[in-house]
Amino acid sequence: MKPSIMLFDEPTSALDPELVGDVLEVMKNLASEGMTMVIVTHEMGFAREVADRVIFIDQGVIQEEGKPGQIFSAPSNPRTAAFLSKVL
């Protein structure tokens, strides 16, 4: 099976902390092989490193979207900035 896109909804949320790194490494490898992935995650370091595009959603509403460097370094939305200041 060779899917053209993979969807992940909090893939590390229910894992033992020792397994989180292993799962993220597999996903990094998929990204480096060109796999298109849509990932819902609170792993901000992983998102910053692997994503081509980040979308920040709060209460079902897109607050901000863009390239990881822009979103993580200089968010334009106050809600995005508030969230990132607490998790980074």
C-alpha positions as CSV (number, residue, x, y, z in Angstrom):
1,M,0.0,0.0,0.0
2,K,1.4,3.4,-1.0
3,P,-1.0,6.2,0.1
4,S,-0.6,9.6,-1.5
5,I,-1.4,11.3,1.8
6,M,-1.5,10.3,5.5
7,L,-3.6,11.9,8.2
8,F,-2.5,11.9,11.9
9,D,-4.6,13.2,14.8
10,E,-2.4,13.6,17.8
11,P,-0.2,10.5,17.0
12,T,1.8,10.8,20.2
13,S,-0.9,11.8,22.7
14,A,-1.5,8.4,24.2
15,L,2.1,7.1,24.0
16,D,4.6,6.2,26.7
17,P,7.1,9.1,26.7
18,E,9.8,6.7,25.6
19,L,7.9,5.9,22.4
20,V,7.2,9.5,21.3
21,G,10.7,10.0,19.9
22,D,10.4,6.8,17.9
23,V,7.1,7.7,16.3
24,L,8.3,11.2,15.5
25,E,11.4,9.8,13.9
26,V,9.3,7.6,11.6
27,M,7.2,10.6,10.7
28,K,10.3,12.6,9.9
29,N,11.5,9.9,7.6
30,L,8.2,9.8,5.8
31,A,8.4,13.6,5.3
32,S,12.0,13.3,4.0
33,E,10.7,10.7,1.5
34,G,8.2,13.2,0.2
35,M,5.1,11.8,1.9
36,T,2.3,14.4,2.2
37,M,1.0,14.4,5.8
38,V,-1.7,16.4,7.6
39,I,-0.8,16.3,11.3
40,V,-2.8,17.6,14.3
41,T,-0.2,17.9,17.1
42,H,0.9,19.8,20.1
43,E,4.5,18.7,19.4
44,M,5.6,22.2,18.4
45,G,9.3,21.4,18.0
46,F,8.4,18.6,15.6
47,A,6.0,20.9,13.7
48,R,8.6,23.6,13.4
49,E,11.2,21.2,12.1
50,V,9.2,19.0,9.7
51,A,6.2,21.1,8.5
52,D,6.1,23.0,5.2
53,R,3.0,24.8,6.4
54,V,1.5,25.4,9.8
55,I,-2.2,26.2,10.6
56,F,-3.1,27.3,14.1
57,I,-6.7,26.6,14.9
58,D,-8.4,27.7,18.1
59,Q,-12.0,26.6,18.9
60,G,-12.5,25.4,15.4
61,V,-11.4,28.7,13.7
62,I,-8.2,29.2,11.7
63,Q,-6.3,31.9,13.5
64,E,-3.2,31.9,11.5
65,E,-1.4,30.0,8.7
66,G,1.9,30.2,7.1
67,K,5.4,28.8,6.9
68,P,6.8,27.5,10.2
69,G,9.6,30.1,10.4
70,Q,7.1,32.9,10.2
71,I,4.5,31.4,12.6
72,F,7.0,30.3,15.2
73,S,9.3,33.3,15.1
74,A,6.8,36.2,14.5
75,P,3.2,35.2,14.8
76,S,0.8,37.9,13.6
77,N,-2.2,36.7,15.5
78,P,-2.3,37.5,19.3
79,R,-3.9,34.2,20.1
80,T,-1.2,32.3,18.2
81,A,1.5,34.4,20.0
82,A,-0.1,33.7,23.4
83,F,-0.3,29.9,22.8
84,L,3.3,29.7,21.6
85,S,4.6,31.8,24.5
86,K,3.2,29.1,26.8
87,V,4.4,26.0,25.0
88,L,7.8,26.9,23.5
